[in-house]
Amino acid sequence: MEAPLEGWGGGFKGVHNTYYDIISVQNLLVAWQEFLKGKRKRRDVERFSVNLLDNILKLNRELADKTYRHGAYHAFRINDPRPRNIHKASVRDRLLHHAIYRILYPYFDPKFIFDSFSCRRVKGTHRAINRFHKYCRKVSHNHTRTVWVLKCDIKKFFENINHGILMGILKRYIQDDDVVWLLGGVMDSFHSKSKHGTGLPLGNLTSQLLVNIYMNEFDHFVKRELGTLHYIRYADDFIIIHESRRYLENLLPSISIFLEKQLKLQLHPDKVFIKTLYSGVDFLGWVHFSTHRVLRTTTKHRMFRNIQDNRGNDNAIQSYLGLISHGNARGLGRKIEELLL
């Protein structure tokens, strides 16, 4: 059953008096334990750990008296699955991101639509894919009719998140001025190279929550104003499933106008298509058909390259075996086993 669409556009009870819940020593300590997972042996984490209590108490004092300022980022580039610029904050700042996230996430998550699957608990790519196939079966009457799929991607998504618009959305939900101040400081710690006052860093945990809050405006527009029934979004990728190609074509202008006027975002001109499920729909690393799905070719090549580079890393290999178990890829499983011999 879909979560209620309450709260969209204002007129609801918001976040009150949560600043001291966020900055409390207890919350910072719990956030530290969550932050530590998988990072204990990293040099910067070990340095922070040496004087952990002193560092946490200092951070608490600076937040309490509003002298805290977010530090600079360390930038680096990755190429998996595609070239992306990652900006990594200091340990102290990332600890604060976890502290913010663990208090605000439980409030905001129920405001999101059921079919938003990115960076949410009990969601993720596999559930998004399963939902996609469920919708396709429903619209096609168990694959007895043609299904059309509108697939869209937003151009330079994280880079073009507008700070002013995001702050306006946050203020509708958050009545605690101190929390607004804190989130404003986190946002203003980063600006895209193309335009001051835009952009969120890919490396921040808070960015995951903030982009969902930002795109929640669009999600509710699609569900409420456009009245679409079979819509799924994962980060900046979204699809709409319908029995009519013309219906989907008629939606595109309204979608584009809303994104540009309300959120200052643009559809990627090379990543918008309408096609039948029968011809194969590329979504979340898989090419989907009515009866099966196969790994995208680029995903497959990247997987074998990473397995070759991580032959001694059993966790990495098991994660790929887990990935292919969700599709029609038995042959790939055998090839992975052959690589490991």
N, C-alpha and C positions, 0 to 999 in steps of 0.2 A: 504494500500500500504506500502511495506516495506521501512524503512529508507535506504538511500543510504549507500553503504559500503565504503565511502570515508575516507581517513585518515589512513587506516590500513597500517602499515609498514613504515610510514614517507612520506616525500615529500608533506607537506601541511603547511598551515599557523597555527602556534601554539599560545599558550598563551604568550602574551607580557605585561610587565609593569602592572601586576595585584597585585603585593605585597602590594602596598599602598592602593589599593581598599580593600584588605582583612583586613589590620590592621587599617584602618581609624576608628576614633571614631564613625562616623555615622554607619558604617557597624557593629561594635561591639555592638552598641545600638540596632540595628534592630535584630542582631543575638541573643541578650539577650531576646528580646520579643518572639522570636521563641523558644528559649531554655526553657523559663519559662512555657510553656504549660504543664499543668498537674503536675508541680513540685513546685508550689508556697509555699506549706506548709511543704516542706522538710527542715529539720533543717540546712543542709549545704547551701541550697539555701537562706534561710532566713538570715543566717549570712553574706553571700556575699552581699545581698541586702541592709544591713544596711548602708554600705558605697559604694554603687553601683558606683557612678560617680568616686570616688577616685580609686576604684579597676579597673575600665575600663581605666581611664587615665594612671594608673601605667602599666597596661598590654600593652597599646598602646606605652608608652615610651620604655619599655623593648623590644618590637618587632621592634620599629624604630631604636634603637641603637644596636640591635642583642645581647642583654644580656639575652633574654628570654630563659628559659630552662623548658622543660616539666617536670611536677612532677611525683611522684610515683602513683601506682594504688592500689585501694582497691579490693582484690580478694574475690569472693564468688561463691558458687555453686548453680545451680538451677537444677531441675529435670523435666522441662516441655518444650518440650515434651520428651526429653531424658536428661541424666546427661550432664551438660555443665559448663565449668568454665567461669565466667564473670569477667572482669576486669574494674572497674569503676574509671575514672579519677576524679580529683578535679573539682569543679564548674568552676574555672577559666580556666582550660584546656579544659573542655567540651564547654565552651563559645567560645573559639578559634576554636574548631572543627566545631561549627556551622558557625562561620565567614568564615572559609575556604570553607566549603561545599557550602554555598549559593553563593559564587563567582565562584567556579570551576565547580559545577554541571551543570549549563546551557551550559558551553562550551563542557564538555565531553559527556553529554547525547546523543546529535545527532550523536556521533561517534559510539554508540552502535547499534547492530542489533535490529530490531523490536522485535524479539522473545526472548530477554533477559528480564525477568519479575521481578527480585528481586530488592527491594530497589530503585525503580524508580517511578517517578510521573506518574499517570494514568496507572499504571501497576498492579502488585500484584498477589496473588494466584488465585483469581477468574478469572481474565482475562487470566492467564496462562492455567487454566483448560478449559475455553471456547475455547481457541485457540487449545488445544489438541483435543477436540472433533470435532472442525471444520476440522482439518487436518485428523482425523480418518474418518470422513464422506467423505472427498475428496478422500483419498487413497483407501477407500473401495467402492467407487462409490455408496455412500449412503447405506453402510452396505450390499452390495450384493456380496462382495469379502472379502477374508481373509486379515486381517491387522496384520502385525508383528510390535512389538515395542521393540526397544533396550532401556533399562533403565540403567543408570549408576550413580554412586555416587563417589565423590572424597574422599579419605581417609584423615581424620584429616585436613580438608580444611584450615581453618583459621590458624591453627598451623604451616602449611607448606608453607605459602606464603613467597617466598624468597625476602629479602629486596634488594639485588643487582639487581636481574632481574626486580623487580618492579621499582626501581630507573632508570634503563636503559630505560624502557618503558616511564616513566614520562618525561625523558629528551628529548625524541623524540617529545613530545607534548608541553613542556614548555620551552620557551627560557628565561624566567625571572629567573635568578640565585637565587634571593632572595626567590622566591616561592619554588624553588627546595630545598634550605637550610631549609626552614620552614617545608616542607613535610618530609625531611630527619630527622629533629628533632622529628617530630611526630612518624615516623616509628621506630626510634632508641630508643624511650621511652619504647618500649616493645620488649621482645624476648621470644620465647617459651622455655620451660625447656629442650626440647630435643636437640635444636641446636641454638647457637647464630647466629643472623643475619637472623632469620626466625620468622614468626608469626605476626599476627595482632590481637589486642584485640577485642573480640566480643562486648564490651560495647561502642566502639567509633563510632560516626556518620561518621567520616572520613573513617573508615574501610569499611563501606558499599560502598562508592564511589571507594576506592582503589581496593577492590576485583573485582568490575565490570570492572575497567580499566585493571586489571591483566587478568581476564578471557575473556576480549574482544579479546585478542590475539587468544585464542582458538576458540571463536565464529566465527571469520573471517576465521580461518583455516578450520573449519567444513563447512562453507558456500562457501568459495572461492576455497580452495584446494580440498576438498572432494566432493564439489558440491551437498551437501545434500539439499533437498528442504524443508523437514518437520522436523525441529529441534527446540526444545524449551529448554531453560535453566532457572532454578530458583536457584540462588546461586550455590551450588555444586551438585545439581541434574540436570541431563539433559536426554532428550529422543530424539530418532530419529524414525520416523514412515515410514514404507515402505511395499510394497506388497511382498517383497522377504526376507525370513529369511537368505538366503545365502549372499545377498547383505549386510545385517547388520553384519553378522559374519565376512565378509571380511573387514569391516570398523574398527573393534575393534583393530587390531594390529596398524594401523596408528594412531588411537586416543590415544592409550596407549603410543606409542613412542613419539608423539608430547608433551603430557603432561609431560612425564618424562624428555625429553631432553630440551625442551624449557621453561618449567615452574617449573620443579622439583616437580611435583605432581604425585600421583599414584591413579589409580582407586581402589576403595575398593573391595577386592576380593570376599567378601560375598554379595555385593550389585550391581552386574552386572548380568542382565538377558535379554534374548530375549524370548518373549512369545506373544501369540495372544491376541488381544483385547477381543475376545470371552471368554477366560479363566480368564480375570480380570487383570488389570494393576494397581499396587499400585503407586500412584503419588500424592504428595502434600496433604497427609492426607486422600485421598479418594481411594477406589478401583473402577476403571472405567471399564464399560462394554459397549457394542455397543449401548444399549438402555437406560442405566441408570448408576448411580454411587451410592455407599453406603459408609458411613464413615468407615475408617479403625478401626478395633476392638480396637487397643490401643488408638486411638483418642477418640473413644466413651467412654472407661473406664475413661480416663483422664477428659473428659468433665463432666461426672456425679460426679466424685470426686471433681472437682473444684466448681461445682454448690453447692454441699453439704457444701463445705468450705466457700462459698461466698453467702449464702442465702439472706443476706441483701444488697448485691451489685447488684442493678438493671442493671447497665451498663454491668457488666460481664455476667449476664444472657441474656441480649438482644444481646450481641455479639455472644453468642452461638446459640441463636435462629436465628440470621442472618446467621451464618455459615451453619446450617443444611438446611436453605431455599434454598441453592444452590445445593441440591442433593435430592435423593429420601429417605427422612427421616421423613415422617409425624408421624410415630409411635414414633420416638424419641422426637418429639415436644410434643406429648401427655404425654410421660413419664416425661419430664421436668415440664410440668404443674402440674402433679400429685405430683412431689417432692415439689413444692412450696405451695401446699395446706396446 
